[in-house]
Amino acid sequence: APPTPYRSAGGTAIDVKSMDVCARILSMGKLHHAFTGTGSLAVATAACVPGTVVEKSMQKSVSCDRTKSITEGEVKRTEGWIRMGHPSGVTEVGVEVIEQLTDTQTHTQ
Protein backbone atom coordinates (compact mmCIF):
# COMPACT_ATOMS: atom_id res chain seq x y z
CA ALA A 1 0.00 0.00 0.00
CA PRO A 2 1.11 3.60 -0.31
CA PRO A 3 2.97 5.00 2.72
CA THR A 4 0.60 5.57 5.63
CA PRO A 5 1.46 6.92 9.09
CA TYR A 6 1.04 4.39 11.90
CA ARG A 7 2.40 3.26 15.26
CA SER A 8 4.71 0.25 15.33
CA ALA A 9 4.01 -2.73 17.57
CA GLY A 10 6.42 -1.12 20.07
CA GLY A 11 4.50 2.18 20.04
CA THR A 12 6.90 4.22 17.87
CA ALA A 13 5.27 6.70 15.49
CA ILE A 14 6.19 5.86 11.88
CA ASP A 15 6.00 8.80 9.46
CA VAL A 16 5.24 8.49 5.74
CA LYS A 17 8.57 10.19 4.91
CA SER A 18 10.48 7.25 6.41
CA MET A 19 9.14 4.68 3.92
CA ASP A 20 8.45 4.10 0.22
CA VAL A 21 5.72 1.50 0.69
CA CYS A 22 3.68 0.12 3.60
CA ALA A 23 3.29 -3.66 3.75
CA ARG A 24 2.00 -6.48 5.92
CA ILE A 25 2.43 -10.23 5.50
CA LEU A 26 0.77 -13.33 6.83
CA SER A 27 2.89 -16.24 8.04
CA MET A 28 1.21 -19.53 8.92
CA GLY A 29 -2.17 -17.81 8.77
CA LYS A 30 -1.27 -15.01 11.19
CA LEU A 31 -0.06 -11.43 10.79
CA HIS A 32 3.74 -11.53 11.03
CA HIS A 33 5.19 -9.41 13.86
CA ALA A 34 7.56 -7.71 11.39
CA PHE A 35 7.99 -8.99 7.81
CA THR A 36 9.51 -12.22 6.51
CA GLY A 37 12.86 -12.07 4.71
CA THR A 38 11.53 -13.84 1.63
CA GLY A 39 8.51 -11.55 1.57
CA SER A 40 10.80 -8.51 1.80
CA LEU A 41 12.75 -9.68 -1.24
CA ALA A 42 9.55 -10.27 -3.19
CA VAL A 43 8.24 -6.77 -2.39
CA ALA A 44 11.60 -5.16 -3.27
CA THR A 45 11.73 -7.07 -6.57
CA ALA A 46 8.18 -6.02 -7.45
CA ALA A 47 9.15 -2.41 -6.68
CA CYS A 48 11.81 -2.58 -9.43
CA VAL A 49 9.45 -3.99 -12.08
CA PRO A 50 7.37 -1.30 -13.83
CA GLY A 51 3.61 -1.79 -13.73
CA THR A 52 3.42 -4.01 -10.63
CA VAL A 53 1.04 -3.13 -7.80
CA VAL A 54 4.02 -2.44 -5.51
CA GLU A 55 5.75 -0.15 -8.03
CA LYS A 56 2.53 1.81 -8.56
CA SER A 57 1.98 2.11 -4.78
CA MET A 58 5.46 3.39 -3.98
CA GLN A 59 6.14 6.90 -2.80
CA LYS A 60 8.62 8.44 -5.21
CA SER A 61 11.37 9.41 -2.79
CA VAL A 62 15.11 9.59 -2.23
CA SER A 63 15.46 5.80 -2.18
CA CYS A 64 13.74 5.57 -5.56
CA ASP A 65 16.33 8.01 -6.93
CA ARG A 66 19.03 5.46 -6.01
CA THR A 67 17.43 2.91 -8.34
CA LYS A 68 19.36 2.49 -11.58
CA SER A 69 18.67 0.49 -14.70
CA ILE A 70 21.25 -0.54 -17.27
CA THR A 71 20.26 -2.24 -20.52
CA GLU A 72 23.01 -4.18 -22.31
CA GLY A 73 21.76 -5.94 -25.42
CA GLU A 74 18.90 -8.19 -24.36
CA VAL A 75 19.59 -7.95 -20.62
CA LYS A 76 18.29 -5.20 -18.33
CA ARG A 77 19.73 -4.94 -14.82
CA THR A 78 17.92 -2.86 -12.21
CA GLU A 79 19.33 -2.20 -8.77
CA GLY A 80 17.15 -0.60 -6.17
CA TRP A 81 16.52 0.02 -2.53
CA ILE A 82 13.15 0.41 -0.90
CA ARG A 83 12.16 1.34 2.62
CA MET A 84 9.27 -0.84 3.66
CA GLY A 85 7.02 0.06 6.60
CA HIS A 86 5.86 -3.02 8.57
CA PRO A 87 4.36 -3.74 12.03
CA SER A 88 7.71 -3.45 13.84
CA GLY A 89 9.02 -0.37 12.02
CA VAL A 90 10.81 0.24 8.72
CA THR A 91 13.24 -2.05 6.90
CA GLU A 92 15.46 -1.05 4.00
CA VAL A 93 15.74 -3.80 1.38
CA GLY A 94 18.09 -3.87 -1.61
CA VAL A 95 17.59 -5.96 -4.71
CA GLU A 96 19.04 -6.51 -8.16
CA VAL A 97 16.56 -7.54 -10.84
CA ILE A 98 17.91 -9.10 -14.04
CA GLU A 99 15.46 -9.18 -16.94
CA GLN A 100 16.00 -11.21 -20.10
CA LEU A 101 14.32 -9.20 -22.85
CA THR A 102 12.86 -11.04 -25.83
CA ASP A 103 10.48 -10.13 -28.63
CA THR A 104 7.46 -11.57 -26.83
CA GLN A 105 8.10 -11.43 -23.10
CA THR A 106 10.35 -10.36 -20.25
CA HIS A 107 11.75 -12.94 -17.80
CA THR A 108 12.70 -11.63 -14.36
CA GLN A 109 15.24 -13.36 -12.11
TORSE-685654 format. One record per residue: residue in one letter; x, y, z of N, C-alpha, C in turn. Coordinates in pm, whole numbers, plus 50000, padded with zeros to 5 digits. Atoms other than C-alpha are relative to their C-alpha. Layout:
N
site residuo->a&nu->X&nv->Y&nw->Z&cau->X&cav->Y&caw->Z&cu->X&cv->Y&cw->Z
...
END
This chain:
109
site residuo->a&nu->50085&nv->49882&nw->50000&cau->50000&cav->50000&caw->50000&cu->50089&cv->50124&cw->50000
site residuo->p&nu->49923&nv->49876&nw->49991&cau->50111&cav->50360&caw->49969&cu->50040&cv->50028&cw->50144
site residuo->p&nu->49959&nv->49967&nw->49864&cau->50297&cav->50500&caw->50272&cu->49884&cv->50060&cw->50080
site residuo->t&nu->50106&nv->49956&nw->49911&cau->50060&cav->50557&caw->50563&cu->50059&cv->50014&cw->50140
site residuo->p&nu->49946&nv->49989&nw->49864&cau->50146&cav->50692&caw->50909&cu->49934&cv->49898&cw->50093
site residuo->y&nu->50054&nv->50097&nw->49904&cau->50104&cav->50439&caw->51190&cu->50093&cv->49991&cw->50120
site residuo->r&nu->49916&nv->50029&nw->49883&cau->50240&cav->50326&caw->51526&cu->50047&cv->49856&cw->49989
site residuo->s&nu->49944&nv->50136&nw->50005&cau->50471&cav->50025&caw->51533&cu->49947&cv->49919&cw->50118
site residuo->a&nu->50042&nv->50088&nw->49891&cau->50401&cav->49727&caw->51757&cu->50059&cv->50046&cw->50134
site residuo->g&nu->49935&nv->49950&nw->49879&cau->50642&cav->49888&caw->52007&cu->49954&cv->50139&cw->50040
site residuo->g&nu->50053&nv->49869&nw->49964&cau->50450&cav->50218&caw->52004&cu->50068&cv->50118&cw->49934
site residuo->t&nu->49930&nv->49891&nw->50068&cau->50690&cav->50422&caw->51787&cu->49917&cv->50053&cw->49885
site residuo->a&nu->50071&nv->49938&nw->50112&cau->50527&cav->50670&caw->51549&cu->50084&cv->49986&cw->49873
site residuo->i&nu->49932&nv->50018&nw->50129&cau->50619&cav->50586&caw->51188&cu->49940&cv->50099&cw->49902
site residuo->d&nu->50043&nv->49892&nw->50091&cau->50600&cav->50880&caw->50946&cu->50009&cv->49954&cw->49855
site residuo->v&nu->50000&nv->50039&nw->50141&cau->50524&cav->50849&caw->50574&cu->50132&cv->50033&cw->49931
site residuo->k&nu->49873&nv->49961&nw->50063&cau->50857&cav->51019&caw->50491&cu->50110&cv->49897&cw->50024
site residuo->s&nu->49896&nv->50098&nw->49968&cau->51048&cav->50725&caw->50641&cu->49987&cv->49872&cw->49917
site residuo->m&nu->50020&nv->50123&nw->50077&cau->50914&cav->50468&caw->50392&cu->49957&cv->50031&cw->49857
site residuo->d&nu->50045&nv->49990&nw->50139&cau->50845&cav->50410&caw->50022&cu->49869&cv->49926&cw->49979
site residuo->v&nu->50119&nv->50082&nw->50012&cau->50572&cav->50150&caw->50069&cu->49968&cv->49943&cw->50138
site residuo->c&nu->50044&nv->50058&nw->49873&cau->50368&cav->50012&caw->50360&cu->49949&cv->49859&cw->49972
site residuo->a&nu->50035&nv->50139&nw->50032&cau->50329&cav->49634&caw->50375&cu->49978&cv->49918&cw->50127
site residuo->r&nu->50025&nv->50099&nw->49895&cau->50200&cav->49352&caw->50592&cu->50006&cv->49863&cw->49935
site residuo->i&nu->49993&nv->50135&nw->50055&cau->50243&cav->48977&caw->50550&cu->49946&cv->49901&cw->50102
site residuo->l&nu->50048&nv->50109&nw->49917&cau->50077&cav->48667&caw->50683&cu->50101&cv->49886&cw->49997
site residuo->s&nu->49913&nv->50116&nw->49990&cau->50289&cav->48376&caw->50804&cu->49926&cv->49896&cw->50082
site residuo->m&nu->50074&nv->50109&nw->49935&cau->50121&cav->48047&caw->50892&cu->49861&cv->50046&cw->50044
site residuo->g&nu->50137&nv->49956&nw->49975&cau->49783&cav->48219&caw->50877&cu->49984&cv->50114&cw->50098
site residuo->k&nu->50006&nv->49890&nw->49904&cau->49873&cav->48499&caw->51119&cu->50083&cv->50118&cw->49952
site residuo->l&nu->49922&nv->49881&nw->50033&cau->49994&cav->48857&caw->51079&cu->50139&cv->49986&cw->50060
site residuo->h&nu->49861&nv->50011&nw->49953&cau->50374&cav->48847&caw->51103&cu->50033&cv->50122&cw->50086
site residuo->h&nu->49966&nv->49890&nw->49909&cau->50519&cav->49059&caw->51386&cu->50089&cv->50106&cw->49936
site residuo->a&nu->49918&nv->49903&nw->50074&cau->50756&cav->49229&caw->51139&cu->49972&cv->49977&cw->49851
site residuo->f&nu->50019&nv->50036&nw->50141&cau->50799&cav->49101&caw->50781&cu->50101&cv->49890&cw->49971
site residuo->t&nu->49908&nv->50110&nw->50029&cau->50951&cav->48778&caw->50651&cu->50109&cv->50045&cw->49904
site residuo->g&nu->49890&nv->49967&nw->50092&cau->51286&cav->48793&caw->50471&cu->49964&cv->49972&cw->49856
site residuo->t&nu->50037&nv->50033&nw->50138&cau->51153&cav->48616&caw->50163&cu->49893&cv->50094&cw->49948
site residuo->g&nu->50102&nv->49903&nw->50040&cau->50851&cav->48845&caw->50157&cu->50060&cv->50135&cw->49968
site residuo->s&nu->49931&nv->49872&nw->50024&cau->51080&cav->49149&caw->50180&cu->50067&cv->50002&cw->49863
site residuo->l&nu->49936&nv->50008&nw->50132&cau->51275&cav->49032&caw->49876&cu->49898&cv->50005&cw->49887
site residuo->a&nu->50104&nv->49999&nw->50102&cau->50955&cav->48973&caw->49681&cu->49944&cv->50141&cw->49981
site residuo->v&nu->50052&nv->49863&nw->50009&cau->50824&cav->49323&caw->49761&cu->50104&cv->50091&cw->49934
site residuo->a&nu->49895&nv->49917&nw->50060&cau->51160&cav->49484&caw->49673&cu->50015&cv->49971&cw->49851
site residuo->t&nu->49993&nv->50035&nw->50142&cau->51173&cav->49293&caw->49343&cu->49884&cv->50061&cw->49924
site residuo->a&nu->50119&nv->49943&nw->50066&cau->50818&cav->49398&caw->49255&cu->50012&cv->50152&cw->49987
site residuo->a&nu->49982&nv->49856&nw->50006&cau->50915&cav->49759&caw->49332&cu->50086&cv->50042&cw->49882
site residuo->c&nu->49910&nv->49970&nw->50111&cau->51181&cav->49742&caw->49057&cu->49941&cv->49964&cw->49864
site residuo->v&nu->50061&nv->50042&nw->50127&cau->50945&cav->49601&caw->48792&cu->49884&cv->50094&cw->49968
site residuo->p&nu->50105&nv->49904&nw->50036&cau->50737&cav->49870&caw->48617&cu->49864&cv->49933&cw->49979
site residuo->g&nu->50136&nv->50047&nw->50020&cau->50361&cav->49821&caw->48627&cu->49946&cv->49909&cw->50108
site residuo->t&nu->50050&nv->50087&nw->49893&cau->50342&cav->49599&caw->48937&cu->49922&cv->50084&cw->50101
site residuo->v&nu->50078&nv->49931&nw->49898&cau->50104&cav->49687&caw->49220&cu->50094&cv->50072&cw->50097
site residuo->v&nu->49904&nv->49938&nw->49906&cau->50402&cav->49756&caw->49449&cu->50062&cv->50125&cw->49937
site residuo->e&nu->49935&nv->49886&nw->50067&cau->50575&cav->49985&caw->49197&cu->49903&cv->50118&cw->49990
site residuo->k&nu->50100&nv->49894&nw->50012&cau->50253&cav->50181&caw->49144&cu->49964&cv->50060&cw->50136
site residuo->s&nu->50035&nv->49954&nw->49866&cau->50198&cav->50211&caw->49522&cu->50112&cv->50078&cw->50067
site residuo->m&nu->49884&nv->49940&nw->49934&cau->50546&cav->50339&caw->49602&cu->49997&cv->50151&cw->49999
site residuo->q&nu->49978&nv->49857&nw->49991&cau->50614&cav->50690&caw->49720&cu->50130&cv->50028&cw->49925
site residuo->k&nu->49879&nv->49965&nw->50074&cau->50862&cav->50844&caw->49479&cu->50086&cv->50087&cw->50091
site residuo->s&nu->49920&nv->49935&nw->49897&cau->51137&cav->50941&caw->49721&cu->50149&cv->49986&cw->49971
site residuo->v&nu->49855&nv->50007&nw->50013&cau->51511&cav->50959&caw->49777&cu->50046&cv->49860&cw->49965
site residuo->s&nu->49955&nv->50136&nw->50026&cau->51546&cav->50580&caw->49782&cu->49968&cv->49957&cw->49857
site residuo->c&nu->50032&nv->50033&nw->50139&cau->51374&cav->50557&caw->49444&cu->50103&cv->50063&cw->49906
site residuo->d&nu->49898&nv->49934&nw->50083&cau->51633&cav->50801&caw->49307&cu->50128&cv->49918&cw->49995
site residuo->r&nu->49880&nv->50083&nw->50000&cau->51903&cav->50546&caw->49399&cu->49986&cv->49880&cw->49908
site residuo->t&nu->50024&nv->50114&nw->50089&cau->51743&cav->50291&caw->49166&cu->50063&cv->50032&cw->49865
site residuo->k&nu->49940&nv->49978&nw->50132&cau->51936&cav->50249&caw->48842&cu->49975&cv->49880&cw->49911
site residuo->s&nu->50021&nv->50107&nw->50097&cau->51867&cav->50049&caw->48530&cu->50104&cv->50013&cw->49890
site residuo->i&nu->49902&nv->50005&nw->50108&cau->52125&cav->49946&caw->48273&cu->49955&cv->49892&cw->49903
site residuo->t&nu->50037&nv->50098&nw->50101&cau->52026&cav->49776&caw->47948&cu->50122&cv->49974&cw->49912
site residuo->e&nu->49887&nv->50042&nw->50084&cau->52301&cav->49582&caw->47769&cu->49950&cv->49889&cw->49908
site residuo->g&nu->50052&nv->50099&nw->50094&cau->52176&cav->49406&caw->47458&cu->49861&cv->49957&cw->50040
site residuo->e&nu->50131&nv->50053&nw->49963&cau->51890&cav->49181&caw->47564&cu->49984&cv->49982&cw->50151
site residuo->v&nu->50007&nv->50014&nw->49855&cau->51959&cav->49205&caw->47938&cu->49987&cv->50138&cw->50064
site residuo->k&nu->50019&nv->49876&nw->49925&cau->51829&cav->49480&caw->48167&cu->50023&cv->49970&cw->50147
site residuo->r&nu->49971&nv->50016&nw->49858&cau->51973&cav->49506&caw->48518&cu->49947&cv->50123&cw->50073
site residuo->t&nu->50052&nv->49891&nw->49918&cau->51792&cav->49714&caw->48779&cu->50040&cv->49975&cw->50144
site residuo->e&nu->49965&nv->50007&nw->49859&cau->51933&cav->49780&caw->49123&cu->49915&cv->50102&cw->50073
site residuo->g&nu->50081&nv->49905&nw->49927&cau->51715&cav->49940&caw->49383&cu->49995&cv->49972&cw->50148
site residuo->w&nu->50019&nv->50011&nw->49857&cau->51652&cav->50002&caw->49747&cu->49861&cv->50053&cw->50031
site residuo->i&nu->50126&nv->49945&nw->49953&cau->51315&cav->50041&caw->49910&cu->49999&cv->49998&cw->50152
site residuo->r&nu->50022&nv->49996&nw->49856&cau->51216&cav->50134&caw->50262&cu->49856&cv->49955&cw->50020
site residuo->m&nu->50130&nv->50062&nw->49985&cau->50927&cav->49916&caw->50366&cu->49951&cv->50012&cw->50144
site residuo->g&nu->50061&nv->49989&nw->49868&cau->50702&cav->50006&caw->50660&cu->49927&cv->49872&cw->50033
site residuo->h&nu->50064&nv->50125&nw->49956&cau->50586&cav->49698&caw->50857&cu->49965&cv->50012&cw->50148
site residuo->p&nu->50047&nv->49986&nw->49861&cau->50436&cav->49626&caw->51203&cu->50107&cv->50037&cw->50103
site residuo->s&nu->49896&nv->49970&nw->49901&cau->50771&cav->49655&caw->51384&cu->50081&cv->50125&cw->49967
site residuo->g&nu->49925&nv->49880&nw->50036&cau->50902&cav->49963&caw->51202&cu->50021&cv->50011&cw->49850
site residuo->v&nu->49965&nv->49983&nw->50142&cau->51081&cav->50024&caw->50872&cu->50127&cv->49921&cw->49971
site residuo->t&nu->49883&nv->50076&nw->50044&cau->51324&cav->49795&caw->50690&cu->50040&cv->50047&cw->49862
site residuo->e&nu->49948&nv->49965&nw->50132&cau->51546&cav->49895&caw->50400&cu->50046&cv->49871&cw->49932
site residuo->v&nu->49971&nv->50123&nw->50072&cau->51574&cav->49620&caw->50138&cu->50060&cv->50036&cw->49865
site residuo->g&nu->49938&nv->49980&nw->50130&cau->51809&cav->49613&caw->49839&cu->49980&cv->49878&cw->49912
site residuo->v&nu->50022&nv->50111&nw->50093&cau->51759&cav->49404&caw->49529&cu->50060&cv->50034&cw->49864
site residuo->e&nu->49958&nv->49985&nw->50138&cau->51904&cav->49349&caw->49184&cu->49909&cv->49911&cw->49917
site residuo->v&nu->50090&nv->50073&nw->50088&cau->51656&cav->49246&caw->48916&cu->50066&cv->49989&cw->49863
site residuo->i&nu->49942&nv->50023&nw->50132&cau->51791&cav->49090&caw->48596&cu->49889&cv->49950&cw->49909
site residuo->e&nu->50106&nv->50036&nw->50094&cau->51546&cav->49082&caw->48306&cu->50060&cv->49957&cw->49867
site residuo->q&nu->49961&nv->50048&nw->50132&cau->51600&cav->48879&caw->47990&cu->49893&cv->50048&cw->49904
site residuo->l&nu->50095&nv->49941&nw->50092&cau->51432&cav->49080&caw->47715&cu->49994&cv->49918&cw->49872
site residuo->t&nu->50020&nv->50068&nw->50127&cau->51286&cav->48896&caw->47417&cu->49892&cv->50073&cw->49922
site residuo->d&nu->50102&nv->49936&nw->50082&cau->51048&cav->48987&caw->47137&cu->49861&cv->49988&cw->50062
site residuo->t&nu->50136&nv->50025&nw->49954&cau->50746&cav->48843&caw->47317&cu->49980&cv->50016&cw->50149
site residuo->q&nu->50021&nv->49990&nw->49857&cau->50810&cav->48857&caw->47690&cu->50128&cv->50037&cw->50073
site residuo->t&nu->49887&nv->49967&nw->49914&cau->51035&cav->48964&caw->47975&cu->50004&cv->49899&cw->50112
site residuo->h&nu->49981&nv->50096&nw->49891&cau->51175&cav->48706&caw->48220&cu->50079&cv->50071&cw->50110
site residuo->t&nu->49933&nv->49935&nw->49887&cau->51270&cav->48837&caw->48564&cu->50060&cv->49896&cw->50091
site residuo->q&nu->49932&nv->50090&nw->49906&cau->51524&cav->48664&caw->48789&cu->50006&cv->50066&cw->50136
END
